[in-house]
């Protein structure tokens, strides 16, 4: 599995909403991520049982390193 982004938002009902984006471009800057998240909020792109997203809570680039263990 390659790197992915985990975006966290707060909703109008006080709940947390997370979005995972696979195959992340590791060249994305903090500023680019803020702009993208602000666009998602402004366009009301995400809404669910917790209500519409209203603010950014956090974001992370997650990279997993897998090292095989040889058991022979």
N, C-alpha and C positions, 0 to 999 in steps of 0.2 A: 504494500500500500504506500502510495506516495504522500507527500505533504498535503495538509488540508488546513483551511481556515475554520475557526470556530468564532462566530459572531454572536454577541449577546446583547439583547435589547430589553428595555423595560416597556411595559404596556400601560395603556390608559386605566386598567383595572388593578395596577400595582403588581402584576405578575412578571415573571421572567420569560423571555422567548429566545431560544437559541436556533441558529442556522449553521449547518455545516456545509462547507463548499469544498468538494474534492478536487484533486489535481491542481492545487494552489500554485500560483506563479510566485516564487520566492522573491522576485524582484519588486513586488508591490510594496510601496512605502507607507509609512504611518499616515501621511497626508492623503494619499490615494484611498486608503481604507476608510478614513474619516469621511471623505467626500462620497464614497460609494454607500456607506451606511446612512449618511444624511439624505442621499437621494432615495434610498429605500424608505426612510421615514417620511420624507416630503411627498412621495408618490403613493403613500399608504399601501406599499407593496405586500405587506404581511399583516394578516388579521386572522385570528383564531378565537378559541373559546376564552382566551385571556384578554381579548380586545385588540385594538390596533397598537402597533409599536409606536412609541413616542420619543424614546431617547436611547442613546448608546450607553450600554453598561460596560462593554469591554470587547476585545477582539484578541485572538491569538493565532499564530501560525504554529501548527503542530506537525513536527517531524518525528517519525519513529525510526529508531535504529534497531535492526534485527541482526543479531549475531548468532549464527548456528552453533550449537554445542554438539560436538562429535562424540558419540557414545561408544565408539568401537575401540 
